Amino acid sequence: MVETSVKTYRPSDDEPFMNERQREYFKAKLLAWKEDILRESKETLANLQEENQNHPDLADRASSETDRAIELRARDRQRKLIAKIDAALGRIEDGTYGYCEDTGEPISLKRLDARPIATLSIEAQERHERRERVYRDD
């Protein structure tokens, strides 16, 4: 498949759900997202290594340590996101991508386009969040 056709193509409800073209579209989207995250990670690591200097001023040192902790938390979230992206790519390969883990029904294309790592339909996600709120409020 030509790369430009993936970039101009938009999945439509008028075509069969998760046909080859849609799978290629979401695969390209997920791979590009993963590539962006990895590139940002490398830039952050380079910046952290440059910053790894001794600050004689306690306030500067504290500020630098706080910045470092925030960056590391962000990197941890991104590491988890990469795992979700990899899982979605695996679902594309095994043919389960785009189907709700709870109901087995197709997840809307709009939802997948906005959140390509989604594993639940909007309805199932809302049920899940309501159950979480009930248990959290107890």
MDAnalysis code that builds the backbone (N, CA, C; Angstrom):
import MDAnalysis as mda
import numpy as np

u = mda.Universe.empty(414, n_residues=138, atom_resindex=np.repeat(np.arange(138), 3), trajectory=True)
u.add_TopologyAttr("name", ["N", "CA", "C"] * 138)
u.add_TopologyAttr("resid", np.arange(1, 139))
u.add_TopologyAttr("resname", ["MET", "VAL", "GLU", "THR", "SER", "VAL", "LYS", "THR", "TYR", "ARG", "PRO", "SER", "ASP", "ASP", "GLU", "PRO", "PHE", "MET", "ASN", "GLU", "ARG", "GLN", "ARG", "GLU", "TYR", "PHE", "LYS", "ALA", "LYS", "LEU", "LEU", "ALA", "TRP", "LYS", "GLU", "ASP", "ILE", "LEU", "ARG", "GLU", "SER", "LYS", "GLU", "THR", "LEU", "ALA", "ASN", "LEU", "GLN", "GLU", "GLU", "ASN", "GLN", "ASN", "HIS", "PRO", "ASP", "LEU", "ALA", "ASP", "ARG", "ALA", "SER", "SER", "GLU", "THR", "ASP", "ARG", "ALA", "ILE", "GLU", "LEU", "ARG", "ALA", "ARG", "ASP", "ARG", "GLN", "ARG", "LYS", "LEU", "ILE", "ALA", "LYS", "ILE", "ASP", "ALA", "ALA", "LEU", "GLY", "ARG", "ILE", "GLU", "ASP", "GLY", "THR", "TYR", "GLY", "TYR", "CYS", "GLU", "ASP", "THR", "GLY", "GLU", "PRO", "ILE", "SER", "LEU", "LYS", "ARG", "LEU", "ASP", "ALA", "ARG", "PRO", "ILE", "ALA", "THR", "LEU", "SER", "ILE", "GLU", "ALA", "GLN", "GLU", "ARG", "HIS", "GLU", "ARG", "ARG", "GLU", "ARG", "VAL", "TYR", "ARG", "ASP", "ASP"])
u.atoms.positions = np.array([
    [0.847, -1.187, 0.000],
    [0.000, 0.000, 0.000],
    [0.886, 1.241, 0.000],
    [0.538, 2.238, -0.757],
    [1.310, 3.468, -0.864],
    [1.053, 4.323, 0.369],
    [2.132, 4.874, 0.949],
    [2.051, 5.665, 2.179],
    [1.090, 6.838, 2.048],
    [1.075, 7.533, 0.922],
    [0.206, 8.705, 0.778],
    [-1.271, 8.326, 0.836],
    [-1.619, 7.140, 0.355],
    [-3.030, 6.758, 0.405],
    [-3.479, 6.534, 1.850],
    [-2.568, 6.081, 2.712],
    [-2.900, 5.903, 4.125],
    [-3.144, 7.270, 4.759],
    [-2.359, 8.266, 4.367],
    [-2.482, 9.598, 4.955],
    [-3.753, 10.318, 4.526],
    [-4.236, 10.074, 3.311],
    [-5.427, 10.769, 2.827],
    [-6.708, 9.991, 3.117],
    [-6.587, 8.713, 3.383],
    [-7.741, 7.852, 3.632],
    [-8.338, 8.126, 5.010],
    [-9.660, 8.109, 5.078],
    [-10.384, 8.193, 6.359],
    [-11.383, 7.044, 6.397],
    [-11.364, 6.240, 7.480],
    [-12.329, 5.144, 7.581],
    [-13.766, 5.669, 7.542],
    [-14.636, 4.877, 6.971],
    [-16.028, 5.287, 6.821],
    [-16.962, 4.165, 7.250],
    [-18.120, 4.545, 7.789],
    [-19.133, 3.557, 8.176],
    [-19.774, 2.904, 6.952],
    [-19.512, 3.454, 5.755],
    [-20.096, 2.919, 4.524],
    [-19.355, 1.692, 4.000],
    [-18.257, 1.325, 4.617],
    [-17.474, 0.173, 4.153],
    [-17.483, -0.916, 5.225],
    [-17.105, -2.137, 4.866],
    [-17.089, -3.215, 5.854],
    [-16.169, -2.871, 7.028],
    [-16.630, -3.171, 8.240],
    [-15.874, -2.838, 9.449],
    [-14.565, -3.621, 9.507],
    [-13.500, -2.924, 9.814],
    [-12.141, -3.455, 9.956],
    [-11.689, -4.235, 8.721],
    [-11.998, -3.652, 7.563],
    [-11.467, -4.229, 6.336],
    [-9.961, -3.941, 6.289],
    [-9.290, -4.456, 5.292],
    [-7.827, -4.328, 5.221],
    [-7.376, -2.868, 5.219],
    [-8.107, -2.028, 4.524],
    [-7.744, -0.615, 4.439],
    [-7.847, 0.063, 5.821],
    [-8.894, -0.253, 6.557],
    [-9.052, 0.306, 7.904],
    [-7.948, -0.209, 8.828],
    [-7.643, -1.485, 8.734],
    [-6.569, -2.045, 9.573],
    [-5.239, -1.357, 9.271],
    [-4.954, -1.149, 7.984],
    [-3.716, -0.458, 7.592],
    [-3.703, 0.984, 8.112],
    [-4.848, 1.644, 8.031],
    [-4.968, 3.029, 8.510],
    [-4.635, 3.109, 10.001],
    [-5.274, 2.232, 10.803],
    [-5.053, 2.278, 12.250],
    [-3.643, 1.815, 12.612],
    [-3.117, 0.857, 11.868],
    [-1.744, 0.402, 12.114],
    [-0.765, 1.562, 11.877],
    [-0.939, 2.280, 10.775],
    [-0.063, 3.421, 10.472],
    [-0.199, 4.509, 11.542],
    [-1.428, 4.750, 11.977],
    [-1.679, 5.762, 13.006],
    [-0.990, 5.381, 14.319],
    [-1.125, 4.124, 14.719],
    [-0.501, 3.645, 15.958],
    [1.024, 3.680, 15.872],
    [1.569, 3.249, 14.739],
    [3.024, 3.252, 14.580],
    [3.583, 4.681, 14.600],
    [2.890, 5.623, 13.973],
    [3.338, 7.021, 13.977],
    [3.292, 7.588, 15.398],
    [2.241, 7.259, 16.139],
    [2.099, 7.719, 17.524],
    [3.251, 7.169, 18.377],
    [3.534, 5.887, 18.210],
    [4.617, 5.248, 18.966],
    [5.959, 5.894, 18.617],
    [6.179, 6.147, 17.343],
    [7.425, 6.771, 16.895],
    [7.597, 8.161, 17.516],
    [6.512, 8.938, 17.575],
    [6.562, 10.270, 18.199],
    [6.941, 10.166, 19.673],
    [6.334, 9.231, 20.370],
    [6.615, 9.060, 21.799],
    [8.077, 8.662, 22.009],
    [8.571, 7.735, 21.215],
    [9.956, 7.291, 21.354],
    [10.937, 8.428, 21.043],
    [10.622, 9.234, 20.045],
    [11.482, 10.367, 19.708],
    [11.522, 11.367, 20.869],
    [10.342, 11.667, 21.422],
    [10.276, 12.584, 22.562],
    [11.047, 12.026, 23.751],
    [10.970, 10.715, 23.958],
    [11.687, 10.071, 25.059],
    [13.189, 10.257, 24.911],
    [13.682, 10.051, 23.705],
    [15.119, 10.209, 23.461],
    [15.557, 11.650, 23.727],
    [14.724, 12.609, 23.299],
    [15.042, 14.018, 23.543],
    [15.067, 14.304, 25.039],
    [14.113, 13.758, 25.767],
    [14.049, 13.973, 27.216],
    [15.269, 13.373, 27.898],
    [15.633, 12.153, 27.506],
    [16.818, 11.529, 28.108],
    [18.065, 12.370, 27.858],
    [18.197, 12.884, 26.648],
    [19.350, 13.739, 26.339],
    [19.337, 14.984, 27.221],
    [18.161, 15.596, 27.385],
    [18.044, 16.794, 28.224],
    [18.353, 16.475, 29.688],
    [17.865, 15.329, 30.177],
    [18.130, 14.950, 31.562],
    [19.624, 14.712, 31.785],
    [20.287, 14.125, 30.802],
    [21.725, 13.886, 30.942],
    [22.498, 15.206, 30.941],
    [22.065, 16.159, 30.115],
    [22.701, 17.479, 30.106],
    [22.479, 18.196, 31.432],
    [21.279, 18.024, 31.991],
    [20.917, 18.681, 33.248],
    [21.608, 18.050, 34.443],
    [22.177, 16.887, 34.256],
    [22.750, 16.137, 35.370],
    [24.036, 16.805, 35.867],
    [23.875, 17.991, 36.331],
    [25.019, 18.724, 36.851],
    [24.732, 19.116, 38.289],
    [25.771, 19.388, 39.026],
    [25.609, 19.746, 40.420],
    [25.272, 21.224, 40.534],
    [24.146, 21.531, 41.128],
    [23.745, 22.920, 41.334],
    [24.214, 23.362, 42.714],
    [25.082, 24.370, 42.784],
    [25.554, 24.810, 44.094],
    [24.436, 25.432, 44.945],
    [23.460, 26.043, 44.277],
    [22.367, 26.691, 44.995],
    [21.286, 25.659, 45.328],
    [20.876, 25.606, 46.588],
    [19.862, 24.631, 47.002],
    [18.540, 24.806, 46.271],
    [18.123, 26.031, 46.045],
    [16.862, 26.288, 45.337],
    [16.948, 25.777, 43.902],
    [18.083, 26.018, 43.236],
    [18.271, 25.524, 41.866],
    [18.258, 24.000, 41.838],
    [18.918, 23.402, 42.821],
    [18.975, 21.943, 42.885],
    [17.576, 21.364, 43.111],
    [16.827, 21.972, 44.032],
    [15.465, 21.497, 44.313],
    [14.583, 21.639, 43.086],
    [14.694, 22.763, 42.406],
    [13.907, 22.988, 41.185],
    [14.266, 21.955, 40.120],
    [15.545, 21.703, 39.965],
    [16.010, 20.731, 38.973],
    [15.502, 19.326, 39.314],
    [15.549, 18.964, 40.601],
    [15.059, 17.647, 41.023],
    [13.553, 17.510, 40.793],
    [12.807, 18.586, 41.050],
    [11.362, 18.570, 40.814],
    [11.077, 18.382, 39.327],
    [11.777, 19.134, 38.490],
    [11.614, 18.997, 37.035],
    [11.922, 17.572, 36.592],
    [12.972, 17.018, 37.150],
    [13.384, 15.658, 36.814],
    [12.301, 14.641, 37.201],
    [11.747, 14.796, 38.391],
    [10.703, 13.877, 38.862],
    [9.470, 13.960, 37.965],
    [9.107, 15.175, 37.571],
    [7.950, 15.353, 36.680],
    [8.219, 14.679, 35.338],
    [9.413, 14.883, 34.798],
    [9.780, 14.256, 33.514],
    [9.740, 12.735, 33.607],
    [10.268, 12.209, 34.697],
    [10.302, 10.749, 34.847],
    [8.900, 10.171, 34.982],
    [8.002, 10.881, 35.671],
    [6.601, 10.424, 35.759],
    [5.949, 10.442, 34.386],
    [6.229, 11.487, 33.625],
    [5.676, 11.577, 32.266],
    [6.209, 10.431, 31.408],
    [7.479, 10.128, 31.529],
    [8.079, 9.020, 30.768],
    [7.443, 7.694, 31.161],
    [7.148, 7.523, 32.458],
    [6.520, 6.286, 32.901],
    [5.134, 6.144, 32.285],
    [4.380, 7.246, 32.247],
    [3.057, 7.218, 31.599],
    [3.206, 6.876, 30.120],
    [4.233, 7.435, 29.495],
    [4.431, 7.150, 28.073],
    [4.864, 5.708, 27.840],
    [5.620, 5.142, 28.773],
    [6.017, 3.730, 28.669],
    [4.762, 2.853, 28.704],
    [3.829, 3.195, 29.604],
    [2.574, 2.445, 29.685],
    [1.750, 2.631, 28.413],
    [1.773, 3.830, 27.857],
    [1.056, 4.104, 26.616],
    [1.639, 3.280, 25.462],
    [2.958, 3.170, 25.411],
    [3.590, 2.354, 24.362],
    [3.148, 0.897, 24.498],
    [3.025, 0.412, 25.727],
    [2.545, -0.968, 25.925],
    [1.123, -1.118, 25.385],
    [0.282, -0.097, 25.588],
    [-1.094, -0.144, 25.062],
    [-1.090, -0.080, 23.534],
    [-0.195, 0.723, 22.968],
    [-0.077, 0.811, 21.506],
    [0.357, -0.548, 20.949],
    [1.356, -1.154, 21.590],
    [1.818, -2.481, 21.151],
    [0.705, -3.520, 21.245],
    [-0.101, -3.435, 22.305],
    [-1.231, -4.369, 22.456],
    [-2.238, -4.148, 21.324],
    [-2.503, -2.881, 20.982],
    [-3.437, -2.584, 19.885],
    [-2.891, -3.116, 18.559],
    [-1.588, -2.957, 18.336],
    [-0.973, -3.493, 17.113],
    [-1.113, -5.019, 17.078],
    [-0.985, -5.658, 18.224],
    [-1.179, -7.110, 18.312],
    [-2.602, -7.503, 17.972],
    [-3.568, -6.679, 18.427],
    [-4.978, -6.964, 18.109],
    [-5.239, -6.784, 16.619],
    [-4.562, -5.838, 15.986],
    [-4.708, -5.679, 14.531],
    [-4.228, -6.963, 13.853],
    [-3.095, -7.480, 14.306],
    [-2.531, -8.692, 13.706],
    [-3.421, -9.916, 13.924],
    [-4.031, -10.020, 15.122],
    [-4.827, -11.236, 15.382],
    [-6.308, -11.085, 15.015],
    [-6.689, -9.903, 14.489],
    [-8.051, -9.721, 13.991],
    [-9.069, -9.297, 15.033],
    [-8.627, -8.963, 16.254],
    [-9.582, -8.559, 17.294],
    [-9.652, -7.038, 17.467],
    [-8.815, -6.309, 16.737],
    [-8.790, -4.851, 16.874],
    [-10.131, -4.241, 16.439],
    [-10.593, -3.272, 17.223],
    [-11.807, -2.550, 16.866],
    [-13.072, -3.141, 17.453],
    [-12.928, -4.264, 18.161],
    [-14.088, -4.900, 18.770],
    [-14.012, -4.761, 20.290],
    [-15.136, -4.449, 20.901],
    [-15.228, -4.231, 22.334],
    [-14.874, -5.513, 23.097],
    [-13.986, -5.381, 24.082],
    [-13.601, -6.534, 24.891],
    [-14.758, -7.064, 25.734],
    [-15.709, -6.198, 26.103],
    [-16.853, -6.625, 26.924],
    [-17.955, -7.269, 26.100],
    [-18.332, -6.605, 25.005],
    [-19.515, -7.038, 24.256],
    [-19.192, -7.759, 22.954],
    [-17.992, -7.576, 22.445],
    [-17.643, -8.161, 21.149],
    [-18.171, -7.363, 19.971],
    [-18.922, -6.297, 20.265],
    [-19.480, -5.440, 19.213],
    [-18.393, -4.498, 18.681],
    [-18.543, -4.010, 17.446],
    [-17.577, -3.057, 16.910],
    [-17.556, -1.759, 17.733],
    [-16.346, -1.234, 17.937],
    [-16.169, 0.075, 18.555],
    [-16.315, 1.092, 17.423],
    [-16.971, 2.208, 17.689],
    [-17.209, 3.175, 16.608],
    [-15.895, 3.667, 16.005],
    [-15.920, 3.885, 14.696],
    [-14.730, 4.376, 14.003],
    [-14.293, 5.735, 14.538],
    [-15.276, 6.587, 14.896],
    [-14.929, 7.902, 15.459],
    [-14.137, 7.732, 16.750],
    [-14.570, 6.806, 17.594],
    [-13.864, 6.559, 18.864],
    [-12.458, 6.023, 18.591],
    [-12.343, 5.074, 17.683],
    [-11.035, 4.511, 17.362],
    [-10.114, 5.555, 16.741],
    [-10.675, 6.439, 15.940],
    [-9.859, 7.485, 15.332],
    [-9.342, 8.443, 16.409],
    [-10.194, 8.758, 17.388],
    [-9.805, 9.663, 18.466],
    [-8.900, 8.964, 19.486],
    [-9.157, 7.694, 19.746],
    [-8.387, 6.931, 20.745],
    [-8.116, 5.538, 20.181],
    [-7.088, 5.424, 19.331],
    [-6.839, 4.158, 18.639],
    [-6.470, 2.988, 19.543],
    [-6.211, 3.245, 20.834],
    [-5.898, 2.150, 21.752],
    [-7.136, 1.668, 22.508],
    [-8.308, 2.230, 22.183],
    [-9.544, 1.875, 22.893],
    [-9.814, 0.379, 22.781],
    [-10.248, -0.197, 23.912],
    [-10.607, -1.622, 23.926],
    [-12.082, -1.822, 24.253],
    [-12.758, -0.725, 24.610],
    [-14.176, -0.797, 24.958],
    [-14.972, 0.188, 24.121],
    [-16.208, -0.169, 23.798],
    [-17.105, 0.778, 23.144],
    [-17.421, 1.880, 24.155],
    [-17.972, 2.981, 23.682],
    [-18.305, 4.083, 24.589],
    [-19.264, 3.604, 25.672],
    [-20.263, 2.820, 25.288],
    [-21.250, 2.332, 26.253],
    [-20.587, 1.455, 27.312],
    [-19.720, 0.535, 26.888],
    [-19.034, -0.350, 27.838],
    [-18.083, 0.449, 28.722],
    [-17.422, 1.454, 28.149],
    [-16.516, 2.304, 28.929],
    [-17.299, 3.068, 30.004],
    [-18.468, 3.593, 29.626],
    [-19.292, 4.327, 30.595],
    [-19.751, 3.400, 31.716],
    [-20.159, 2.170, 31.381],
    [-20.551, 1.201, 32.415],
    [-19.383, 0.915, 33.348],
    [-18.227, 0.726, 32.768],
    [-17.010, 0.448, 33.533],
    [-16.705, 1.607, 34.492],
    [-16.803, 2.848, 33.998],
    [-16.533, 4.017, 34.834],
    [-17.576, 4.170, 35.938],
    [-18.841, 3.861, 35.638],
    [-19.882, 3.926, 36.677],
    [-19.595, 2.915, 37.784],
    [-19.206, 1.689, 37.394],
    [-18.868, 0.663, 38.394],
    [-17.676, 1.114, 39.235],
    [-16.672, 1.698, 38.597],
    [-15.502, 2.192, 39.332],
    [-15.904, 3.251, 40.350],
    [-16.785, 4.181, 39.934],
    [-17.228, 5.244, 40.842],
    [-17.971, 4.658, 42.038],
    [-18.812, 3.671, 41.784],
    [-19.573, 3.049, 42.875],
    [-18.622, 2.412, 43.874],
    [-17.648, 1.659, 43.399],
    [-16.717, 0.994, 44.307],
    [-15.786, 1.991, 44.983],
    [-15.421, 3.048, 44.293],
    [-14.530, 4.055, 44.861],
    [-15.255, 4.849, 45.951],
    [-16.560, 5.080, 45.778],
    [-17.333, 5.879, 46.742],
    [-17.667, 5.113, 48.013],
    [-17.538, 3.783, 47.988],
    [-17.876, 2.982, 49.188],
    [-16.911, 3.215, 50.323],
])
